[in-house]
Amino acid sequence: MVQTTITVTVDGTSYTDQVEPRMLLVQYLRETLGKTGTLIGCDTSNCGACTVHLDGVSVKSCTMFAVQADGHEVTTIEGIAGADGLHPMQTAFHENHALQCGFCTPGMIMASIDLLRENPNPDEQMIRDGLEGNLCRCTGYQNIVKAVRSAAETEAAKVELGATIPVGQPS
Amino acid sequence: MTITEIGASRLRKEDQRLITGRTRYTDNMVLPGMLHIALVRSPFAHARITAINVDEAKRAPGVIMVLTGKDVADEQGGIPSAWPVTPDQKAPPYLPIAVEHVAYAGEIVACVIGRTAAAARDALELIDVDYDDLPPVLDLEEAMTDTVLSHPDLGTNLSATWIFDSAAAGTGTDVAQALASSEVVIERTYYQQRLIPAFMEPRSTVVDPTGEQLTMWSATQVPHILKLMISLALSIPESKVRVVAPDVGGGFGGKLAVTAEEFITLLAARRTGKPCKYTETRTESLMGAHHGRAQVQRIRLSATKEGIVTGLDVNLLADMGAYLGVITSGIPILGAFMYNGIYKFPAYRFECNNLFTNKAPTGAYRGAGRPEATFAIERAMDDLAAELDMDPVELRRKNWIKHEEFPFTTVAGLEYDSGNYEAATDKALKEFGYDELRAEQKLRRQSGDRVQLGIGVSTYTEMCGLAPSRVLGSLDYAAGGWEHAQVRVLPTGAIEVVTGISPHGQGHETSFSQIVADRLGVPFDNVEVLHGDTQVAQRGLDTYGSRSLVVGGMAVVAAADKVIEKAKTVAAHLLEASRDDIEFTAGAFGVKGTDQSMTLGEIAFAVFSAHNMPDGFEPSLDSDATFDPVNFNFPHGTHLCAMEVDTETGAVTLRKYVCVDDIGNVINPLLVDGQIHGGLVQGISQALFEEAVYDESGTLVTGSFVDYLVPSAADLPMFTTDRTVTPALTNTLGVKGVGEAGTIASTPAIVNGVLDAVRHLGVDDILMPCTPSRVWNALRDAAQGGGRHRSPDPSSTKPDLDPAGGN
């Protein structure tokens, strides 16, 4: 099988690897790099469990090939916590009981961070609409919506989001 | 003792690993030399396999081995059914890999073992299977006639007929007589569509055959049951099997299973001598993992003109799918005890025909038999109220068991220990604004508003905490319903709690820590809850049926109490006091009337060193307990919803949902609310969104998340949840189950609400899910026919070509 060389920065570390052109970004993250915090829940890009950030913007890593990430910066659930502990969105999920089995959680948190990047002060319906691409089977979404709202309300969250997430456009 | 933890909204211990990605889901696991499995599945619902050619696949790069059913015929055993509901129950062999005959689309016919998952999947296309297709059985009413057989070798589609008759059981009178002599009889057929549990984590299994024990990691709710079944079905000594359920991404009954994929992964590992992994795709999960519901419910309910119910006759056709999984056959039977709901029926008869079809096997799905029962009785009560032109809440009030009448033995033979339906209903009505919404409804009706308002009512109870072992025995289930726990006191005073339940999102690491922290007077953070590994938790019956707290939690309490008793003996010895004078308060053992005392931690270290123990004292505080409940427990509640129906488009909007549940004492309100929220959505989703749709050839049309509609945040509102507290009298914590309540209650509330919005327009039934097109068609039919919309004619049980998708 033909291999292609890619260089991708993932969670702040630069990696150079030989990959099959057909390898999905999520497979590269999980199988090549061992970044198993990012999960696979479907094969049709419906569930959003695999959501990561590419240059600061959320993408479903099952809809991209690893080669498309060549030269880009990927952030996963394993790379969002600052040196001082959790990312404010992680804290908000914990404090609002916004997770049960936890399988949708990494993708849900990554999507939520991006949602607030685009709109730092969303109302309930904006949050619901913004998370439409991420499915959760446990929580009924009520506490997820509350968590995102509470993260938005926390000044610290706004500061942290602005400080750590570079604004960029999807490539 | 000071109670500080029970009742506190403790944030979850489980969260730290889950929010940071430090998770241990089975598919995350990598072992040295691990091989990967991909499976060939039948595209036909019903066929004979005439030939399989695997030569090319075997030669493909990266392929280690290919296995067909013939290759493993002598060693693959069969998936066991643990529930012979009748002595003459019929069932076809359920082979992990089909040999000659496939009975549903998605059944496994070959297995490729490759060095990578990609290599194994690539080789699937190189396997050539020849099928002679056979006519499939897809309709329950047709199945009952045996004109086409789902398993020709079995000679019939009927697996078993199970009957409960209150006259025969001595719990009531004869229902035929009641129906014949009553003033009003409501006769209805309700359809429980097929649902797919659709847990977010696809199923995955890893088996390591190296070492003395086979170790299986699996995305399962039931590691203990799985271990036993593997041992029995594959003739492996039980002591040579270890099963681990690591982090498990949801189950909802869908992972209460012993699966073909688990057996195949084990066989592959044994054949290759290497660790093997199988992880399903979402499409495989939707077509191959068991489904739920799928029943036709014929209901006859009789009453007086004043609305006093006099009899209930239930006749079910229950779809087993193609095979009996471990508890498939028992699911509709669990509902048999719940059709009477919270009402005082004098006469009741239940008959269930378990039927095979050529669709995926069914099994437990959140509520398992009880949501179906609750749906039927709550729909029928609304239909009766409409017939009598009576307020549906008032009708229920006339018939329910009054709070002063508990304990109450129902017509189905269960003893409800406690409950207060009046309190829950009154609270719900108030919080909902029932009278105001009825007034608004009236105005909208009068003005002929395009958007009509309906109010949905559901007053449910459920039996949960599965289950008293002797009751399971009387229902011919193969196992018991007890639960085991161990409380270990480590030398530092830290506590390890080992439980036989197997959480997969419920938060038991947190709630059980709260219970033990209170009981032993130790800090919450000093308690670690261990579970899900048969080598750690040696005994257990796992998590399902809202049993974890009410059965498993009670075992933990009993084990903790034994620790206290042992520690008292040591304290008395070390403090040179009489054992009778030792008092245990807030984690310390003191001598009455003195200031002498020792903490549990100090005693633990003294026991560890064991230098100075009472004569004959075994130096350990560790204690085991097994709890077998004496009865089920009976959560109840009142759920009310306001549904808006756009009469021009058929669009349905859930405007407001208020529920007041009574689950007895609450350990952690935060976790309880979370369970209710998630449960509500699964029930609402049955009413409005979800359906497993097969086409006329038996192909699953809803085989991906594009077509199977799991709702998103955008589809749902906020819910108002509240509680009344009537403690259960059947356990000392006074707790009841909560995991299934929301799902059981919400489906009938929603459908009753939709119908309440349009009943005055001549519609009195709409099939679930109530999609805009179905609602619109019902309104059109009613308008054209000028009469009632009676959609449940037998043709509507045929493969549904009007799927839920598109709303």
Chai-1 contact restraints between the chains, C-beta under 6 A:
chainA,res_idxA,chainB,res_idxB,connection_type,confidence,min_distance_angstrom,max_distance_angstrom,comment,restraint_id
A,T36,B,N28,contact,1.0,0.0,6.0,A-B,restraint_1
A,G37,B,G21,contact,1.0,0.0,6.0,A-B,restraint_2
A,G41,B,M200,contact,1.0,0.0,6.0,A-B,restraint_3
A,C42,B,R282,contact,1.0,0.0,6.0,A-B,restraint_4
A,C42,B,F705,contact,1.0,0.0,6.0,A-B,restraint_5
A,D43,B,T281,contact,1.0,0.0,6.0,A-B,restraint_6
A,D43,B,R282,contact,1.0,0.0,6.0,A-B,restraint_7
A,T44,B,S704,contact,1.0,0.0,6.0,A-B,restraint_8
A,T44,B,F705,contact,1.0,0.0,6.0,A-B,restraint_9
A,T44,B,V706,contact,1.0,0.0,6.0,A-B,restraint_10
A,N46,B,F705,contact,1.0,0.0,6.0,A-B,restraint_11
A,C47,B,F705,contact,1.0,0.0,6.0,A-B,restraint_12
A,I77,B,G21,contact,1.0,0.0,6.0,A-B,restraint_13
A,E78,B,G21,contact,1.0,0.0,6.0,A-B,restraint_14
A,Q90,B,I19,contact,1.0,0.0,6.0,A-B,restraint_15
A,F93,B,I19,contact,1.0,0.0,6.0,A-B,restraint_16
A,H94,B,L11,contact,1.0,0.0,6.0,A-B,restraint_17
A,H94,B,D15,contact,1.0,0.0,6.0,A-B,restraint_18
A,H94,B,I19,contact,1.0,0.0,6.0,A-B,restraint_19
A,H97,B,L670,contact,1.0,0.0,6.0,A-B,restraint_20
A,H97,B,G674,contact,1.0,0.0,6.0,A-B,restraint_21
A,L99,B,L18,contact,1.0,0.0,6.0,A-B,restraint_22
A,Q100,B,G505,contact,1.0,0.0,6.0,A-B,restraint_23
A,C101,B,G249,contact,1.0,0.0,6.0,A-B,restraint_24
A,C101,B,G250,contact,1.0,0.0,6.0,A-B,restraint_25
A,C101,B,H504,contact,1.0,0.0,6.0,A-B,restraint_26
A,C101,B,G505,contact,1.0,0.0,6.0,A-B,restraint_27
A,G102,B,L18,contact,1.0,0.0,6.0,A-B,restraint_28
A,F103,B,M200,contact,1.0,0.0,6.0,A-B,restraint_29
A,F103,B,E201,contact,1.0,0.0,6.0,A-B,restraint_30
A,F103,B,G249,contact,1.0,0.0,6.0,A-B,restraint_31
A,C104,B,M200,contact,1.0,0.0,6.0,A-B,restraint_32
A,T105,B,L18,contact,1.0,0.0,6.0,A-B,restraint_33
A,T105,B,I19,contact,1.0,0.0,6.0,A-B,restraint_34
A,P106,B,G21,contact,1.0,0.0,6.0,A-B,restraint_35
A,R128,B,A713,contact,1.0,0.0,6.0,A-B,restraint_36
A,R128,B,A714,contact,1.0,0.0,6.0,A-B,restraint_37
A,D129,B,A714,contact,1.0,0.0,6.0,A-B,restraint_38
A,L131,B,A713,contact,1.0,0.0,6.0,A-B,restraint_39
A,E132,B,S712,contact,1.0,0.0,6.0,A-B,restraint_40
A,E132,B,A714,contact,1.0,0.0,6.0,A-B,restraint_41
A,L135,B,V710,contact,1.0,0.0,6.0,A-B,restraint_42
A,R137,B,M200,contact,1.0,0.0,6.0,A-B,restraint_43
A,R137,B,G250,contact,1.0,0.0,6.0,A-B,restraint_44
A,C138,B,G250,contact,1.0,0.0,6.0,A-B,restraint_45
A,C138,B,G505,contact,1.0,0.0,6.0,A-B,restraint_46
A,C138,B,G678,contact,1.0,0.0,6.0,A-B,restraint_47
A,T139,B,H677,contact,1.0,0.0,6.0,A-B,restraint_48
A,T139,B,G678,contact,1.0,0.0,6.0,A-B,restraint_49
A,G140,B,H677,contact,1.0,0.0,6.0,A-B,restraint_50
A,G140,B,G678,contact,1.0,0.0,6.0,A-B,restraint_51
A,G140,B,L680,contact,1.0,0.0,6.0,A-B,restraint_52
A,G140,B,V681,contact,1.0,0.0,6.0,A-B,restraint_53
A,Y141,B,A713,contact,1.0,0.0,6.0,A-B,restraint_54
A,Y141,B,L716,contact,1.0,0.0,6.0,A-B,restraint_55
A,Q142,B,H677,contact,1.0,0.0,6.0,A-B,restraint_56
A,Q142,B,M718,contact,1.0,0.0,6.0,A-B,restraint_57
